[in-house]
Amino acid sequence: MSPYALSVFGGVQEQVLAMSRELSRRGILVQVIAPDSHDLTTYDTPARIERFGRLISIPANGSRAPLTLSVAASRRAARRIHEFDPQVVHFHEPFAPLVGWSTLREHNAAAVGTFHRSGEGPAVSMAAPFLRRWAHHLDINAAVSEQAAATAHSSCGVQTKVLFNGFETTRFVEFDREQQPIATVVVLGRLESRKGVMTAIEAVRAHNERHENPWRLVIIGDGPERTSLVAAGGTDGAVQFLGAVSDIEKRRWYRRADVLVAPATHGESFGLILLEAMASETPVVASDIPGYRDAAGAHALLFAPGNSASLEQAISMSLARDHWNPGPALLHAEHWSMSRLVDDYFTLYQSARERFGALR
């Protein structure tokens, strides 16, 4: 179950769809429940997709969450799951409103929760007593990072096993590398202040003002800061905004990039895009924040968050490497393969089923 609409780009949604593909590949019958964005989006998964409720966007953790607040939709989703009769119900962000709440309260199968959020915020702090009362509905819990595990414990009182995120590593080398005419820096993510895109623009423009070998900055994604960021990017073509792109086009741009920059200032529980770039054999520069450090290991250049001069220096260092060997970073990325992650979740599913059966 995803509390967030699958048609909107986000880390939780990516995990839900990728897990559904891997589970389906293993012969497991999978149903995915999510809010309804009322569009004609098709999803790259053989799993059955069921969508419920009117989609709204609300502020959450420095971003905006595409979810539903419809109680009726939550009840319809619960009925559909009851008809599906699963052995395990897997709740991603189990306490995020609202599509999964009726199922969480009345489920007739083992319940596994995965916590993604890093940092509480005032809304979560206020809801903490309610969340703690609901925690017993989950048979076993996982978290995508140490930071997410700490948040789950402080806000909900639950103990989690840290499994991190996973991704399908082989999908990122399906396309040939495309050499670009000038050094190309790619930033991928939602256009909102905490993602640090302005820092990347400032770094690239500062370099281009002082050097004869210009950089091109390609920004993939959309969001509320687009207008101001486009204005800051200028009109000389050095900064290009592609908006939201398909998964295939995203993977192509990983292979076109000379360096992938992840400039978020905070609020990242796990840096999956760093690992995707490594799997694409692309060098990575990332802000020095906890979620990114977990993903980077020793295989990315880190810079001071929000500091454009520090970012410019890190990009210069990355581009100056004549013979960068992608092998160690690629091996590092494969540690987070979706196949390995699903193996770990199968162990949790079995434990949850045993606990659920013992409590009935």
C-alpha positions in Angstrom: 0.0 0.0 0.0 1.3 3.4 -1.0 -0.3 6.5 0.7 1.0 8.6 -2.2 -0.3 8.7 -5.8 1.9 6.6 -8.1 1.7 9.1 -10.9 3.6 11.6 -8.9 7.4 11.1 -8.8 8.7 10.2 -5.3 10.9 7.8 -3.5 8.1 5.9 -1.8 6.3 5.4 -5.1 9.5 4.2 -6.8 10.0 1.6 -4.1 6.4 0.4 -4.3 6.5 -0.1 -8.1 10.0 -1.6 -8.1 9.1 -4.1 -5.3 5.9 -5.0 -7.2 7.9 -5.8 -10.3 10.4 -8.0 -8.4 7.7 -9.8 -6.4 5.7 -10.4 -9.6 8.9 -11.7 -11.3 9.1 -14.4 -8.6 5.5 -15.5 -9.3 3.9 -13.7 -6.4 0.4 -12.3 -7.1 0.6 -8.6 -6.1 -2.0 -5.9 -5.7 -1.0 -2.3 -5.3 -3.3 0.2 -3.5 -2.7 4.0 -3.8 -4.7 7.2 -4.1 -6.4 8.0 -7.4 -4.8 10.8 -9.5 -7.7 10.5 -12.0 -5.4 10.4 -15.0 -4.6 7.9 -17.7 -1.1 7.0 -16.3 0.0 3.5 -17.0 2.6 1.8 -14.7 5.5 -0.4 -15.6 4.5 -3.3 -13.5 2.5 -6.5 -14.0 0.9 -6.0 -10.5 -2.7 -5.1 -10.3 -3.1 -1.4 -9.5 -6.1 -0.2 -7.6 -6.6 3.5 -7.0 -9.0 5.2 -4.6 -10.0 8.7 -3.4 -9.6 12.2 -4.6 -6.0 13.3 -4.7 -4.8 16.4 -2.8 -1.4 17.8 -2.2 -0.4 18.8 1.4 2.8 20.1 2.9 4.9 17.4 4.5 8.6 17.3 5.6 9.6 20.3 3.5 7.8 18.8 0.4 4.3 18.2 -0.7 2.6 14.8 -0.3 0.1 13.6 -3.0 -2.4 11.7 -0.9 -6.1 11.3 -0.2 -8.1 12.3 2.9 -11.2 10.4 1.9 -12.5 8.1 4.6 -14.9 6.5 2.1 -11.9 5.7 -0.2 -10.1 4.1 2.7 -13.0 1.9 3.4 -13.4 0.9 -0.3 -9.7 0.1 -0.4 -10.1 -2.1 2.7 -13.0 -4.0 1.1 -10.9 -4.6 -2.1 -8.0 -6.0 -0.1 -10.4 -8.2 1.9 -11.7 -9.6 -1.5 -8.1 -10.1 -2.7 -7.4 -12.1 0.5 -3.6 -11.6 0.7 -1.3 -13.4 3.1 0.6 -10.2 3.8 -0.3 -6.5 3.6 2.7 -4.3 3.2 2.2 -0.7 4.3 4.7 1.9 3.1 4.5 4.9 5.4 1.7 3.1 7.3 0.6 6.1 9.3 0.5 8.6 6.4 -3.2 9.4 5.7 -5.5 8.0 4.6 -6.0 5.3 2.0 -4.5 2.5 4.2 -6.0 3.4 7.6 -9.1 1.2 7.4 -7.1 -1.8 6.2 -4.6 -1.2 9.0 -7.3 -1.2 11.6 -9.2 -4.2 10.3 -6.7 -6.3 8.2 -7.2 -10.0 8.0 -3.6 -10.8 7.1 -0.1 -10.2 8.4 0.9 -6.5 8.4 4.3 -5.2 7.6 5.2 -1.5 7.8 8.0 0.3 6.1 8.9 3.7 7.4 10.5 6.2 5.0 10.2 9.6 6.7 13.2 11.2 8.2 12.4 13.9 10.8 9.2 14.5 12.7 8.0 18.0 12.2 5.1 19.6 14.2 2.3 17.6 12.6 3.9 14.3 13.4 4.8 15.4 16.9 1.2 16.4 17.6 -0.1 13.1 16.3 2.5 11.0 18.2 0.0 9.8 20.9 -2.4 8.6 18.2 0.3 6.9 16.2 1.6 5.0 19.3 -1.9 3.6 19.9 -2.1 2.4 16.3 1.4 0.9 16.2 0.2 -2.5 17.6 -1.7 -3.1 14.4 1.6 -3.8 12.6 3.2 -7.2 13.1 6.7 -6.2 12.1 8.4 -3.1 10.8 11.3 -2.0 8.6 12.9 1.4 7.9 14.8 2.7 4.9 17.6 4.4 6.9 18.9 4.9 10.4 17.3 8.3 10.4 13.9 6.9 9.4 14.2 4.2 12.1 14.9 6.9 14.7 11.9 8.9 13.5 9.7 5.8 13.7 10.8 5.1 17.2 10.5 8.6 18.5 7.1 9.4 16.9 5.4 6.0 17.0 7.3 4.0 19.6 8.1 1.2 17.1 11.2 -0.9 16.7 12.3 -1.3 13.1 14.8 -3.4 11.1 16.8 -1.1 8.8 16.7 -2.6 5.3 17.4 0.6 3.4 15.9 1.1 -0.1 16.5 -1.0 -3.2 16.5 -0.6 -6.9 16.7 -2.6 -10.1 20.4 -2.2 -10.9 20.4 -3.7 -14.4 17.8 -1.2 -15.7 20.4 1.5 -15.5 22.9 0.1 -18.0 20.3 -0.8 -20.7 21.3 2.3 -22.8 24.6 3.2 -24.4 26.5 6.1 -22.8 26.0 9.3 -24.9 28.9 11.6 -25.0 27.8 15.3 -24.7 29.5 18.2 -26.6 30.1 20.1 -23.3 30.4 18.9 -19.7 26.9 18.1 -18.6 25.7 18.3 -15.0 22.4 16.6 -14.2 20.1 17.4 -11.2 17.0 15.2 -10.7 14.2 15.8 -8.2 11.2 17.9 -7.2 11.7 21.6 -7.7 11.2 22.8 -4.1 13.5 24.7 -1.8 14.9 21.8 0.3 16.1 20.1 -2.9 18.8 22.7 -3.2 18.4 23.2 -7.0 19.2 26.9 -6.7 22.6 26.0 -5.2 23.3 24.0 -8.4 22.3 26.9 -10.6 24.4 29.3 -8.7 27.4 26.9 -8.9 27.2 26.4 -12.6 26.6 30.0 -13.4 29.5 31.1 -11.2 31.8 28.6 -13.1 30.6 29.8 -16.5 31.2 33.4 -15.7 34.9 32.7 -14.9 35.9 30.0 -17.2 36.0 29.4 -21.0 35.0 25.8 -20.7 31.3 26.1 -19.8 29.2 23.6 -18.0 25.6 22.7 -19.0 23.1 22.1 -16.2 20.2 19.8 -17.0 17.4 19.9 -14.4 14.8 17.0 -14.4 11.7 17.4 -12.4 8.9 19.9 -11.6 7.5 21.6 -8.6 6.4 24.9 -6.9 9.8 26.6 -7.3 10.0 26.2 -11.1 9.2 29.8 -12.0 11.9 31.3 -9.7 14.4 28.7 -10.7 13.9 29.2 -14.4 14.4 33.0 -13.9 17.6 32.3 -12.0 18.8 29.9 -14.7 19.0 32.7 -17.3 18.3 32.7 -21.0 21.7 31.7 -22.4 20.9 28.0 -22.5 23.4 27.0 -19.9 20.6 25.8 -17.6 17.9 23.6 -19.2 14.7 22.5 -17.5 13.2 19.3 -18.9 10.3 19.0 -16.4 9.0 15.6 -15.4 10.2 12.8 -17.7 9.5 9.1 -18.1 11.4 6.5 -16.3 13.1 5.5 -19.5 14.2 9.1 -20.3 15.4 9.5 -16.7 17.7 6.5 -17.1 18.9 7.8 -20.5 19.9 11.1 -18.8 21.9 9.2 -16.1 23.9 7.8 -19.0 24.3 11.2 -20.7 25.5 13.0 -17.6 29.2 13.7 -16.9 28.2 14.1 -13.2 25.0 13.7 -11.2 24.5 16.3 -8.6 22.2 15.7 -5.6 22.1 19.1 -3.8 19.3 18.7 -1.2 19.8 20.6 2.0 17.9 18.3 4.4 15.0 15.8 4.7 16.5 13.0 2.6 16.1 9.7 4.5 18.1 7.8 1.8 19.9 8.9 -1.4 18.6 6.4 -3.9 19.4 8.7 -6.8 23.0 8.5 -5.9 22.9 4.7 -6.2 21.0 4.9 -9.5 23.7 7.2 -10.9 26.5 4.8 -9.7 24.6 1.9 -11.3 24.6 4.0 -14.5 28.4 4.3 -14.2 28.1 8.1 -13.7 30.1 10.1 -11.1 28.2 11.5 -8.2 28.5 14.8 -6.2 26.1 15.1 -3.3 25.5 17.4 -0.3 26.9 16.2 3.0 23.7 15.2 4.8 22.9 12.0 6.7 20.7 10.3 4.1 23.2 10.9 1.3 26.1 9.8 3.4 24.4 6.4 4.0 24.0 5.9 0.3 27.3 7.3 -0.9 29.8 5.4 1.2 33.2 6.4 -0.2 32.0 6.7 -3.8 30.7 10.2 -4.1 32.3 13.7 -3.6 30.4 15.5 -0.8 30.0 19.3 -0.5 28.6 21.6 2.2 24.8 21.8 1.9 23.6 25.1 0.4 27.1 26.3 -0.4 27.4 27.0 -4.1 31.2 27.6 -3.9 31.7 24.2 -2.3 29.5 22.6 -4.9 31.4 24.3 -7.8 34.6 23.0 -6.4 33.3 19.4 -6.0 32.0 19.4 -9.6 35.3 20.7 -10.9 37.1 17.9 -9.0 34.8 15.3 -10.4 35.1 16.5 -14.0 38.9 16.8 -13.7 39.4 13.1 -13.1 40.9 11.7 -16.3 40.5 8.0 -15.7 37.6 7.6 -13.3 36.9 3.9 -12.7 33.2 3.3 -12.2 33.8 -0.3 -11.0 33.9 0.2 -7.2 30.9 2.5 -7.2 29.0 0.0 -9.3 29.7 -2.8 -6.9 28.7 -0.5 -4.0 25.4 0.2 -5.8 24.7 -3.5 -6.3 24.6 -4.0 -2.6 21.2 -2.3 -2.7 19.7 -4.4 -5.5 16.0 -4.9 -5.4 16.5 -8.6 -5.6 18.5 -8.6 -2.4 16.0 -6.3 -0.7 13.1 -8.5 -1.6 15.0 -11.5 -0.2 15.2 -9.6 3.1 11.5 -8.7 3.0 10.6 -12.3 2.5 12.2 -13.0 5.8 10.1 -10.2 7.4 7.0 -11.5 5.7 7.5 -14.9 7.2 8.1 -13.5 10.7 5.0 -11.3 10.4 2.9 -14.3 9.3 4.1 -16.3 12.3 3.3 -13.4 14.7 -0.1 -12.8 13.1 -1.0 -16.4 13.4 0.1 -16.6 17.0 -2.0 -13.6 18.0 -5.2 -14.7 16.3 
